[in-house]
């Protein structure tokens, strides 16, 4: 159940990143948004799911192109 809720949360945040990146023409938030929406389908462990999700959410903050 926790994987489902974490996946929904990261997918929703990823959709926000995707829309922002598409509207601004920024590649980093766009690609991180797609990554956040897709990766929960391939990760089954909760700790790994949260770790990858937090990492993908932090990348646009530190990488400015």
PDB file of N, H, CA, C and O in Angstrom:
ATOM      1  N   UNK A   1       0.817  -1.192   0.000  1.00  0.00           N
ATOM      2  CA  UNK A   1       0.000   0.000   0.000  1.00  0.00           C
ATOM      3  C   UNK A   1       0.865   1.262   0.000  1.00  0.00           C
ATOM      4  O   UNK A   1       0.525   2.253  -0.646  1.00  0.00           O
ATOM      5  N   UNK A   2       1.985   1.218   0.729  1.00  0.00           N
ATOM      6  H   UNK A   2       2.260   0.413   1.254  1.00  0.00           H
ATOM      7  CA  UNK A   2       2.832   2.409   0.788  1.00  0.00           C
ATOM      8  C   UNK A   2       3.463   2.718  -0.570  1.00  0.00           C
ATOM      9  O   UNK A   2       3.624   3.884  -0.929  1.00  0.00           O
ATOM     10  N   UNK A   3       3.822   1.672  -1.326  1.00  0.00           N
ATOM     11  H   UNK A   3       3.691   0.724  -1.034  1.00  0.00           H
ATOM     12  CA  UNK A   3       4.391   1.918  -2.657  1.00  0.00           C
ATOM     13  C   UNK A   3       3.391   2.615  -3.568  1.00  0.00           C
ATOM     14  O   UNK A   3       3.767   3.467  -4.373  1.00  0.00           O
ATOM     15  N   UNK A   4       2.132   2.258  -3.444  1.00  0.00           N
ATOM     16  H   UNK A   4       1.826   1.565  -2.790  1.00  0.00           H
ATOM     17  CA  UNK A   4       1.089   2.882  -4.252  1.00  0.00           C
ATOM     18  C   UNK A   4       0.955   4.369  -3.912  1.00  0.00           C
ATOM     19  O   UNK A   4       0.870   5.211  -4.806  1.00  0.00           O
ATOM     20  N   UNK A   5       0.938   4.677  -2.633  1.00  0.00           N
ATOM     21  H   UNK A   5       1.007   3.992  -1.907  1.00  0.00           H
ATOM     22  CA  UNK A   5       0.803   6.076  -2.228  1.00  0.00           C
ATOM     23  C   UNK A   5       2.040   6.899  -2.575  1.00  0.00           C
ATOM     24  O   UNK A   5       1.919   8.027  -3.052  1.00  0.00           O
ATOM     25  N   UNK A   6       3.233   6.341  -2.337  1.00  0.00           N
ATOM     26  H   UNK A   6       3.331   5.425  -1.949  1.00  0.00           H
ATOM     27  CA  UNK A   6       4.458   7.065  -2.716  1.00  0.00           C
ATOM     28  C   UNK A   6       4.530   7.253  -4.225  1.00  0.00           C
ATOM     29  O   UNK A   6       4.919   8.319  -4.702  1.00  0.00           O
ATOM     30  N   UNK A   7       4.156   6.221  -4.979  1.00  0.00           N
ATOM     31  H   UNK A   7       3.840   5.355  -4.592  1.00  0.00           H
ATOM     32  CA  UNK A   7       4.149   6.339  -6.443  1.00  0.00           C
ATOM     33  C   UNK A   7       3.182   7.401  -6.928  1.00  0.00           C
ATOM     34  O   UNK A   7       3.487   8.136  -7.867  1.00  0.00           O
ATOM     35  N   UNK A   8       2.011   7.488  -6.294  1.00  0.00           N
ATOM     36  H   UNK A   8       1.764   6.891  -5.531  1.00  0.00           H
ATOM     37  CA  UNK A   8       1.044   8.523  -6.658  1.00  0.00           C
ATOM     38  C   UNK A   8       1.598   9.912  -6.335  1.00  0.00           C
ATOM     39  O   UNK A   8       1.456  10.837  -7.134  1.00  0.00           O
ATOM     40  N   UNK A   9       2.226  10.059  -5.173  1.00  0.00           N
ATOM     41  H   UNK A   9       2.341   9.308  -4.524  1.00  0.00           H
ATOM     42  CA  UNK A   9       2.800  11.344  -4.778  1.00  0.00           C
ATOM     43  C   UNK A   9       3.896  11.778  -5.744  1.00  0.00           C
ATOM     44  O   UNK A   9       3.901  12.917  -6.211  1.00  0.00           O
ATOM     45  N   UNK A  10       4.820  10.877  -6.045  1.00  0.00           N
ATOM     46  H   UNK A  10       4.817   9.952  -5.666  1.00  0.00           H
ATOM     47  CA  UNK A  10       5.905  11.228  -6.963  1.00  0.00           C
ATOM     48  C   UNK A  10       5.396  11.450  -8.384  1.00  0.00           C
ATOM     49  O   UNK A  10       5.932  12.293  -9.103  1.00  0.00           O
ATOM     50  N   UNK A  11       4.389  10.720  -8.792  1.00  0.00           N
ATOM     51  H   UNK A  11       3.954  10.035  -8.208  1.00  0.00           H
ATOM     52  CA  UNK A  11       3.801  10.940 -10.110  1.00  0.00           C
ATOM     53  C   UNK A  11       3.142  12.306 -10.221  1.00  0.00           C
ATOM     54  O   UNK A  11       3.233  12.964 -11.258  1.00  0.00           O
ATOM     55  N   UNK A  12       2.479  12.730  -9.151  1.00  0.00           N
ATOM     56  H   UNK A  12       2.405  12.196  -8.308  1.00  0.00           H
ATOM     57  CA  UNK A  12       1.835  14.038  -9.150  1.00  0.00           C
ATOM     58  C   UNK A  12       2.873  15.161  -9.184  1.00  0.00           C
ATOM     59  O   UNK A  12       2.726  16.130  -9.929  1.00  0.00           O
ATOM     60  N   UNK A  13       3.907  15.024  -8.381  1.00  0.00           N
ATOM     61  H   UNK A  13       4.027  14.237  -7.775  1.00  0.00           H
ATOM     62  CA  UNK A  13       4.988  16.022  -8.387  1.00  0.00           C
ATOM     63  C   UNK A  13       5.689  16.010  -9.742  1.00  0.00           C
ATOM     64  O   UNK A  13       6.046  17.065 -10.266  1.00  0.00           O
ATOM     65  N   UNK A  14       5.886  14.826 -10.310  1.00  0.00           N
ATOM     66  H   UNK A  14       5.596  13.969  -9.885  1.00  0.00           H
ATOM     67  CA  UNK A  14       6.508  14.709 -11.630  1.00  0.00           C
ATOM     68  C   UNK A  14       5.685  15.381 -12.710  1.00  0.00           C
ATOM     69  O   UNK A  14       6.237  15.992 -13.625  1.00  0.00           O
ATOM     70  N   UNK A  15       4.360  15.271 -12.611  1.00  0.00           N
ATOM     71  H   UNK A  15       3.912  14.775 -11.868  1.00  0.00           H
ATOM     72  CA  UNK A  15       3.503  15.945 -13.585  1.00  0.00           C
ATOM     73  C   UNK A  15       3.660  17.456 -13.484  1.00  0.00           C
ATOM     74  O   UNK A  15       3.650  18.156 -14.496  1.00  0.00           O
ATOM     75  N   UNK A  16       3.805  17.959 -12.257  1.00  0.00           N
ATOM     76  H   UNK A  16       3.812  17.391 -11.434  1.00  0.00           H
ATOM     77  CA  UNK A  16       4.037  19.397 -12.066  1.00  0.00           C
ATOM     78  C   UNK A  16       5.359  19.831 -12.669  1.00  0.00           C
ATOM     79  O   UNK A  16       5.434  20.860 -13.342  1.00  0.00           O
ATOM     80  N   UNK A  17       6.419  19.037 -12.427  1.00  0.00           N
ATOM     81  H   UNK A  17       6.358  18.202 -11.881  1.00  0.00           H
ATOM     82  CA  UNK A  17       7.721  19.340 -13.031  1.00  0.00           C
ATOM     83  C   UNK A  17       7.635  19.296 -14.548  1.00  0.00           C
ATOM     84  O   UNK A  17       8.209  20.143 -15.232  1.00  0.00           O
ATOM     85  N   UNK A  18       6.916  18.307 -15.074  1.00  0.00           N
ATOM     86  H   UNK A  18       6.449  17.619 -14.518  1.00  0.00           H
ATOM     87  CA  UNK A  18       6.776  18.165 -16.517  1.00  0.00           C
ATOM     88  C   UNK A  18       6.076  19.379 -17.127  1.00  0.00           C
ATOM     89  O   UNK A  18       6.531  19.921 -18.134  1.00  0.00           O
ATOM     90  N   UNK A  19       4.980  19.798 -16.522  1.00  0.00           N
ATOM     91  H   UNK A  19       4.610  19.357 -15.704  1.00  0.00           H
ATOM     92  CA  UNK A  19       4.244  20.956 -17.049  1.00  0.00           C
ATOM     93  C   UNK A  19       5.077  22.228 -16.955  1.00  0.00           C
ATOM     94  O   UNK A  19       5.068  23.045 -17.876  1.00  0.00           O
ATOM     95  N   UNK A  20       5.796  22.400 -15.850  1.00  0.00           N
ATOM     96  H   UNK A  20       5.803  21.736 -15.102  1.00  0.00           H
ATOM     97  CA  UNK A  20       6.657  23.571 -15.697  1.00  0.00           C
ATOM     98  C   UNK A  20       7.765  23.567 -16.750  1.00  0.00           C
ATOM     99  O   UNK A  20       8.017  24.586 -17.392  1.00  0.00           O
ATOM    100  N   UNK A  21       8.422  22.424 -16.927  1.00  0.00           N
ATOM    101  H   UNK A  21       8.217  21.596 -16.406  1.00  0.00           H
ATOM    102  CA  UNK A  21       9.504  22.322 -17.905  1.00  0.00           C
ATOM    103  C   UNK A  21       9.028  22.531 -19.325  1.00  0.00           C
ATOM    104  O   UNK A  21       9.729  23.131 -20.140  1.00  0.00           O
ATOM    105  N   UNK A  22       7.838  22.039 -19.623  1.00  0.00           N
ATOM    106  H   UNK A  22       7.268  21.552 -18.961  1.00  0.00           H
ATOM    107  CA  UNK A  22       7.273  22.206 -20.967  1.00  0.00           C
ATOM    108  C   UNK A  22       6.930  23.670 -21.222  1.00  0.00           C
ATOM    109  O   UNK A  22       7.206  24.200 -22.298  1.00  0.00           O
ATOM    110  N   UNK A  23       6.330  24.316 -20.233  1.00  0.00           N
ATOM    111  H   UNK A  23       6.106  23.885 -19.359  1.00  0.00           H
ATOM    112  CA  UNK A  23       5.921  25.707 -20.391  1.00  0.00           C
ATOM    113  C   UNK A  23       7.119  26.654 -20.471  1.00  0.00           C
ATOM    114  O   UNK A  23       7.105  27.614 -21.242  1.00  0.00           O
ATOM    115  N   UNK A  24       8.163  26.380 -19.669  1.00  0.00           N
ATOM    116  H   UNK A  24       8.175  25.600 -19.043  1.00  0.00           H
ATOM    117  CA  UNK A  24       9.340  27.242 -19.644  1.00  0.00           C
ATOM    118  C   UNK A  24      10.390  26.859 -20.691  1.00  0.00           C
ATOM    119  O   UNK A  24      11.321  27.626 -20.937  1.00  0.00           O
ATOM    120  N   UNK A  25      10.252  25.701 -21.299  1.00  0.00           N
ATOM    121  H   UNK A  25       9.496  25.078 -21.099  1.00  0.00           H
ATOM    122  CA  UNK A  25      11.241  25.229 -22.261  1.00  0.00           C
ATOM    123  C   UNK A  25      12.524  24.787 -21.588  1.00  0.00           C
ATOM    124  O   UNK A  25      13.596  24.847 -22.189  1.00  0.00           O
ATOM    125  N   UNK A  26      12.421  24.342 -20.338  1.00  0.00           N
ATOM    126  H   UNK A  26      11.550  24.293 -19.850  1.00  0.00           H
ATOM    127  CA  UNK A  26      13.587  23.905 -19.563  1.00  0.00           C
ATOM    128  C   UNK A  26      13.680  22.381 -19.615  1.00  0.00           C
ATOM    129  O   UNK A  26      12.729  21.674 -19.282  1.00  0.00           O
ATOM    130  N   UNK A  27      14.829  21.899 -20.033  1.00  0.00           N
ATOM    131  H   UNK A  27      15.601  22.473 -20.304  1.00  0.00           H
ATOM    132  CA  UNK A  27      15.010  20.467 -20.237  1.00  0.00           C
ATOM    133  C   UNK A  27      15.145  19.695 -18.927  1.00  0.00           C
ATOM    134  O   UNK A  27      14.638  18.577 -18.830  1.00  0.00           O
ATOM    135  N   UNK A  28      15.808  20.252 -17.925  1.00  0.00           N
ATOM    136  H   UNK A  28      16.220  21.160 -18.004  1.00  0.00           H
ATOM    137  CA  UNK A  28      16.053  19.527 -16.678  1.00  0.00           C
ATOM    138  C   UNK A  28      14.749  19.236 -15.926  1.00  0.00           C
ATOM    139  O   UNK A  28      14.522  18.079 -15.573  1.00  0.00           O
ATOM    140  N   UNK A  29      13.880  20.220 -15.662  1.00  0.00           N
ATOM    141  H   UNK A  29      14.064  21.160 -15.950  1.00  0.00           H
ATOM    142  CA  UNK A  29      12.624  19.873 -14.985  1.00  0.00           C
ATOM    143  C   UNK A  29      11.723  18.966 -15.817  1.00  0.00           C
ATOM    144  O   UNK A  29      11.004  18.128 -15.274  1.00  0.00           O
ATOM    145  N   UNK A  30      11.766  19.137 -17.129  1.00  0.00           N
ATOM    146  H   UNK A  30      12.350  19.818 -17.570  1.00  0.00           H
ATOM    147  CA  UNK A  30      10.966  18.291 -18.010  1.00  0.00           C
ATOM    148  C   UNK A  30      11.392  16.836 -17.899  1.00  0.00           C
ATOM    149  O   UNK A  30      10.548  15.954 -17.735  1.00  0.00           O
ATOM    150  N   UNK A  31      12.688  16.577 -17.987  1.00  0.00           N
ATOM    151  H   UNK A  31      13.373  17.293 -18.120  1.00  0.00           H
ATOM    152  CA  UNK A  31      13.170  15.195 -17.921  1.00  0.00           C
ATOM    153  C   UNK A  31      13.016  14.611 -16.518  1.00  0.00           C
ATOM    154  O   UNK A  31      12.718  13.425 -16.380  1.00  0.00           O
ATOM    155  N   UNK A  32      13.210  15.410 -15.487  1.00  0.00           N
ATOM    156  H   UNK A  32      13.452  16.374 -15.599  1.00  0.00           H
ATOM    157  CA  UNK A  32      12.994  14.916 -14.122  1.00  0.00           C
ATOM    158  C   UNK A  32      11.517  14.620 -13.882  1.00  0.00           C
ATOM    159  O   UNK A  32      11.184  13.681 -13.159  1.00  0.00           O
ATOM    160  N   UNK A  33      10.645  15.399 -14.471  1.00  0.00           N
ATOM    161  H   UNK A  33      10.915  16.162 -15.058  1.00  0.00           H
ATOM    162  CA  UNK A  33       9.212  15.140 -14.361  1.00  0.00           C
ATOM    163  C   UNK A  33       8.820  13.828 -15.003  1.00  0.00           C
ATOM    164  O   UNK A  33       8.037  13.062 -14.442  1.00  0.00           O
ATOM    165  N   UNK A  34       9.362  13.571 -16.173  1.00  0.00           N
ATOM    166  H   UNK A  34       9.998  14.194 -16.629  1.00  0.00           H
ATOM    167  CA  UNK A  34       9.089  12.293 -16.835  1.00  0.00           C
ATOM    168  C   UNK A  34       9.656  11.145 -16.000  1.00  0.00           C
ATOM    169  O   UNK A  34       9.018  10.103 -15.847  1.00  0.00           O
ATOM    170  N   UNK A  35      10.854  11.347 -15.466  1.00  0.00           N
ATOM    171  H   UNK A  35      11.372  12.193 -15.590  1.00  0.00           H
ATOM    172  CA  UNK A  35      11.458  10.324 -14.617  1.00  0.00           C
ATOM    173  C   UNK A  35      10.628  10.044 -13.375  1.00  0.00           C
ATOM    174  O   UNK A  35      10.446   8.889 -12.989  1.00  0.00           O
ATOM    175  N   UNK A  36      10.123  11.104 -12.748  1.00  0.00           N
ATOM    176  H   UNK A  36      10.271  12.042 -13.062  1.00  0.00           H
ATOM    177  CA  UNK A  36       9.299  10.928 -11.552  1.00  0.00           C
ATOM    178  C   UNK A  36       7.979  10.228 -11.854  1.00  0.00           C
ATOM    179  O   UNK A  36       7.450   9.508 -11.007  1.00  0.00           O
ATOM    180  N   UNK A  37       7.447  10.434 -13.048  1.00  0.00           N
ATOM    181  H   UNK A  37       7.876  11.019 -13.736  1.00  0.00           H
ATOM    182  CA  UNK A  37       6.193   9.781 -13.395  1.00  0.00           C
ATOM    183  C   UNK A  37       6.393   8.313 -13.777  1.00  0.00           C
ATOM    184  O   UNK A  37       5.477   7.506 -13.613  1.00  0.00           O
ATOM    185  N   UNK A  38       7.566   7.958 -14.278  1.00  0.00           N
ATOM    186  H   UNK A  38       8.310   8.613 -14.410  1.00  0.00           H
ATOM    187  CA  UNK A  38       7.781   6.618 -14.815  1.00  0.00           C
ATOM    188  C   UNK A  38       8.459   5.669 -13.822  1.00  0.00           C
ATOM    189  O   UNK A  38       8.126   4.484 -13.795  1.00  0.00           O
ATOM    190  N   UNK A  39       9.389   6.150 -13.018  1.00  0.00           N
ATOM    191  H   UNK A  39       9.660   7.112 -13.040  1.00  0.00           H
ATOM    192  CA  UNK A  39      10.205   5.235 -12.222  1.00  0.00           C
ATOM    193  C   UNK A  39       9.439   4.417 -11.193  1.00  0.00           C
ATOM    194  O   UNK A  39       9.893   3.313 -10.895  1.00  0.00           O
ATOM    195  N   UNK A  40       8.307   4.858 -10.616  1.00  0.00           N
ATOM    196  H   UNK A  40       7.938   5.756 -10.859  1.00  0.00           H
ATOM    197  CA  UNK A  40       7.622   3.989  -9.644  1.00  0.00           C
ATOM    198  C   UNK A  40       7.123   2.667 -10.227  1.00  0.00           C
ATOM    199  O   UNK A  40       6.862   1.726  -9.477  1.00  0.00           O
ATOM    200  N   UNK A  41       6.986   2.581 -11.544  1.00  0.00           N
ATOM    201  H   UNK A  41       7.198   3.345 -12.154  1.00  0.00           H
ATOM    202  CA  UNK A  41       6.568   1.328 -12.163  1.00  0.00           C
ATOM    203  C   UNK A  41       7.663   0.273 -12.121  1.00  0.00           C
ATOM    204  O   UNK A  41       7.373  -0.919 -12.217  1.00  0.00           O
ATOM    205  N   UNK A  42       8.912   0.692 -11.981  1.00  0.00           N
ATOM    206  H   UNK A  42       9.147   1.661 -11.904  1.00  0.00           H
ATOM    207  CA  UNK A  42      10.034  -0.230 -12.063  1.00  0.00           C
ATOM    208  C   UNK A  42      10.710  -0.504 -10.728  1.00  0.00           C
ATOM    209  O   UNK A  42      11.569  -1.383 -10.656  1.00  0.00           O
ATOM    210  N   UNK A  43      10.356   0.218  -9.665  1.00  0.00           N
ATOM    211  H   UNK A  43       9.658   0.932  -9.723  1.00  0.00           H
ATOM    212  CA  UNK A  43      10.988   0.065  -8.359  1.00  0.00           C
ATOM    213  C   UNK A  43       9.966  -0.524  -7.400  1.00  0.00           C
ATOM    214  O   UNK A  43       8.839  -0.036  -7.303  1.00  0.00           O
ATOM    215  N   UNK A  44      10.369  -1.587  -6.686  1.00  0.00           N
ATOM    216  H   UNK A  44      11.284  -1.983  -6.765  1.00  0.00           H
ATOM    217  CA  UNK A  44       9.413  -2.242  -5.804  1.00  0.00           C
ATOM    218  C   UNK A  44       9.674  -1.976  -4.318  1.00  0.00           C
ATOM    219  O   UNK A  44       8.741  -2.078  -3.522  1.00  0.00           O
ATOM    220  N   UNK A  45      10.892  -1.642  -3.918  1.00  0.00           N
ATOM    221  H   UNK A  45      11.650  -1.559  -4.565  1.00  0.00           H
ATOM    222  CA  UNK A  45      11.195  -1.386  -2.513  1.00  0.00           C
ATOM    223  C   UNK A  45      10.815   0.024  -2.099  1.00  0.00           C
ATOM    224  O   UNK A  45      11.051   0.976  -2.843  1.00  0.00           O
ATOM    225  N   UNK A  46      10.232   0.163  -0.925  1.00  0.00           N
ATOM    226  H   UNK A  46      10.040  -0.610  -0.321  1.00  0.00           H
ATOM    227  CA  UNK A  46       9.763   1.471  -0.472  1.00  0.00           C
ATOM    228  C   UNK A  46      10.921   2.429  -0.215  1.00  0.00           C
ATOM    229  O   UNK A  46      10.856   3.597  -0.597  1.00  0.00           O
ATOM    230  N   UNK A  47      11.973   1.946   0.425  1.00  0.00           N
ATOM    231  H   UNK A  47      12.025   0.996   0.735  1.00  0.00           H
ATOM    232  CA  UNK A  47      13.112   2.811   0.726  1.00  0.00           C
ATOM    233  C   UNK A  47      13.786   3.281  -0.562  1.00  0.00           C
ATOM    234  O   UNK A  47      14.148   4.450  -0.691  1.00  0.00           O
ATOM    235  N   UNK A  48      13.947   2.379  -1.492  1.00  0.00           N
ATOM    236  H   UNK A  48      13.653   1.429  -1.387  1.00  0.00           H
ATOM    237  CA  UNK A  48      14.541   2.745  -2.783  1.00  0.00           C
ATOM    238  C   UNK A  48      13.635   3.696  -3.556  1.00  0.00           C
ATOM    239  O   UNK A  48      14.118   4.617  -4.216  1.00  0.00           O
ATOM    240  N   UNK A  49      12.342   3.481  -3.477  1.00  0.00           N
ATOM    241  H   UNK A  49      11.950   2.733  -2.941  1.00  0.00           H
ATOM    242  CA  UNK A  49      11.372   4.348  -4.146  1.00  0.00           C
ATOM    243  C   UNK A  49      11.469   5.777  -3.621  1.00  0.00           C
ATOM    244  O   UNK A  49      11.517   6.729  -4.400  1.00  0.00           O
ATOM    245  N   UNK A  50      11.499   5.923  -2.308  1.00  0.00           N
ATOM    246  H   UNK A  50      11.460   5.149  -1.675  1.00  0.00           H
ATOM    247  CA  UNK A  50      11.582   7.254  -1.705  1.00  0.00           C
ATOM    248  C   UNK A  50      12.937   7.892  -2.001  1.00  0.00           C
ATOM    249  O   UNK A  50      13.007   9.089  -2.280  1.00  0.00           O
ATOM    250  N   UNK A  51      14.010   7.111  -1.943  1.00  0.00           N
ATOM    251  H   UNK A  51      13.953   6.139  -1.717  1.00  0.00           H
ATOM    252  CA  UNK A  51      15.352   7.658  -2.202  1.00  0.00           C
ATOM    253  C   UNK A  51      15.480   8.195  -3.623  1.00  0.00           C
ATOM    254  O   UNK A  51      15.976   9.302  -3.830  1.00  0.00           O
ATOM    255  N   UNK A  52      15.038   7.417  -4.590  1.00  0.00           N
ATOM    256  H   UNK A  52      14.635   6.518  -4.421  1.00  0.00           H
ATOM    257  CA  UNK A  52      15.127   7.851  -5.991  1.00  0.00           C
ATOM    258  C   UNK A  52      14.210   9.046  -6.227  1.00  0.00           C
ATOM    259  O   UNK A  52      14.575   9.972  -6.950  1.00  0.00           O
ATOM    260  N   UNK A  53      13.031   9.032  -5.627  1.00  0.00           N
ATOM    261  H   UNK A  53      12.735   8.280  -5.039  1.00  0.00           H
ATOM    262  CA  UNK A  53      12.097  10.145  -5.795  1.00  0.00           C
ATOM    263  C   UNK A  53      12.648  11.446  -5.249  1.00  0.00           C
ATOM    264  O   UNK A  53      12.539  12.487  -5.898  1.00  0.00           O
ATOM    265  N   UNK A  54      13.238  11.400  -4.066  1.00  0.00           N
ATOM    266  H   UNK A  54      13.326  10.555  -3.539  1.00  0.00           H
ATOM    267  CA  UNK A  54      13.825  12.610  -3.474  1.00  0.00           C
ATOM    268  C   UNK A  54      14.999  13.093  -4.317  1.00  0.00           C
ATOM    269  O   UNK A  54      15.168  14.297  -4.513  1.00  0.00           O
ATOM    270  N   UNK A  55      15.807  12.170  -4.815  1.00  0.00           N
ATOM    271  H   UNK A  55      15.670  11.192  -4.656  1.00  0.00           H
ATOM    272  CA  UNK A  55      16.932  12.538  -5.670  1.00  0.00           C
ATOM    273  C   UNK A  55      16.456  13.213  -6.957  1.00  0.00           C
ATOM    274  O   UNK A  55      17.017  14.228  -7.370  1.00  0.00           O
ATOM    275  N   UNK A  56      15.429  12.654  -7.586  1.00  0.00           N
ATOM    276  H   UNK A  56      14.974  11.830  -7.250  1.00  0.00           H
ATOM    277  CA  UNK A  56      14.912  13.247  -8.820  1.00  0.00           C
ATOM    278  C   UNK A  56      14.252  14.605  -8.572  1.00  0.00           C
ATOM    279  O   UNK A  56      14.267  15.470  -9.448  1.00  0.00           O
ATOM    280  N   UNK A  57      13.677  14.794  -7.390  1.00  0.00           N
ATOM    281  H   UNK A  57      13.665  14.091  -6.679  1.00  0.00           H
ATOM    282  CA  UNK A  57      13.081  16.095  -7.084  1.00  0.00           C
ATOM    283  C   UNK A  57      14.158  17.137  -6.784  1.00  0.00           C
ATOM    284  O   UNK A  57      13.928  18.329  -6.989  1.00  0.00           O
ATOM    285  N   UNK A  58      15.325  16.714  -6.306  1.00  0.00           N
ATOM    286  H   UNK A  58      15.512  15.746  -6.140  1.00  0.00           H
ATOM    287  CA  UNK A  58      16.389  17.653  -5.957  1.00  0.00           C
ATOM    288  C   UNK A  58      17.231  18.067  -7.166  1.00  0.00           C
ATOM    289  O   UNK A  58      17.850  19.131  -7.141  1.00  0.00           O
ATOM    290  N   UNK A  59      17.267  17.269  -8.201  1.00  0.00           N
ATOM    291  H   UNK A  59      16.765  16.404  -8.221  1.00  0.00           H
ATOM    292  CA  UNK A  59      18.110  17.567  -9.369  1.00  0.00           C
ATOM    293  C   UNK A  59      17.792  18.921  -9.994  1.00  0.00           C
ATOM    294  O   UNK A  59      18.732  19.666 -10.270  1.00  0.00           O
ATOM    295  N   UNK A  60      16.526  19.296 -10.239  1.00  0.00           N
ATOM    296  H   UNK A  60      15.762  18.690 -10.015  1.00  0.00           H
ATOM    297  CA  UNK A  60      16.275  20.615 -10.841  1.00  0.00           C
ATOM    298  C   UNK A  60      16.708  21.784  -9.959  1.00  0.00           C
ATOM    299  O   UNK A  60      16.982  22.872 -10.466  1.00  0.00           O
ATOM    300  N   UNK A  61      16.771  21.572  -8.662  1.00  0.00           N
ATOM    301  H   UNK A  61      16.549  20.688  -8.250  1.00  0.00           H
ATOM    302  CA  UNK A  61      17.206  22.640  -7.769  1.00  0.00           C
ATOM    303  C   UNK A  61      18.709  22.892  -7.896  1.00  0.00           C
ATOM    304  O   UNK A  61      19.153  24.038  -7.829  1.00  0.00           O
ATOM    305  N   UNK A  62      19.494  21.826  -8.078  1.00  0.00           N
ATOM    306  H   UNK A  62      19.134  20.894  -8.133  1.00  0.00           H
ATOM    307  CA  UNK A  62      20.947  21.965  -8.121  1.00  0.00           C
ATOM    308  C   UNK A  62      21.498  22.122  -9.534  1.00  0.00           C
ATOM    309  O   UNK A  62      22.568  22.706  -9.704  1.00  0.00           O
ATOM    310  N   UNK A  63      20.807  21.623 -10.542  1.00  0.00           N
ATOM    311  H   UNK A  63      19.938  21.149 -10.403  1.00  0.00           H
ATOM    312  CA  UNK A  63      21.280  21.692 -11.927  1.00  0.00           C
ATOM    313  C   UNK A  63      20.467  22.749 -12.664  1.00  0.00           C
ATOM    314  O   UNK A  63      19.277  22.565 -12.917  1.00  0.00           O
ATOM    315  N   UNK A  64      21.098  23.820 -12.993  1.00  0.00           N
ATOM    316  H   UNK A  64      22.065  23.970 -12.787  1.00  0.00           H
ATOM    317  CA  UNK A  64      20.440  24.919 -13.736  1.00  0.00           C
ATOM    318  C   UNK A  64      21.081  25.023 -15.117  1.00  0.00           C
ATOM    319  O   UNK A  64      22.251  25.386 -15.234  1.00  0.00           O
ATOM    320  N   UNK A  65      20.321  24.706 -16.159  1.00  0.00           N
ATOM    321  H   UNK A  65      19.370  24.411 -16.064  1.00  0.00           H
ATOM    322  CA  UNK A  65      20.844  24.824 -17.520  1.00  0.00           C
ATOM    323  C   UNK A  65      20.110  25.899 -18.280  1.00  0.00           C
ATOM    324  O   UNK A  65      20.412  26.145 -19.448  1.00  0.00           O
TER     325      UNK A  65
END
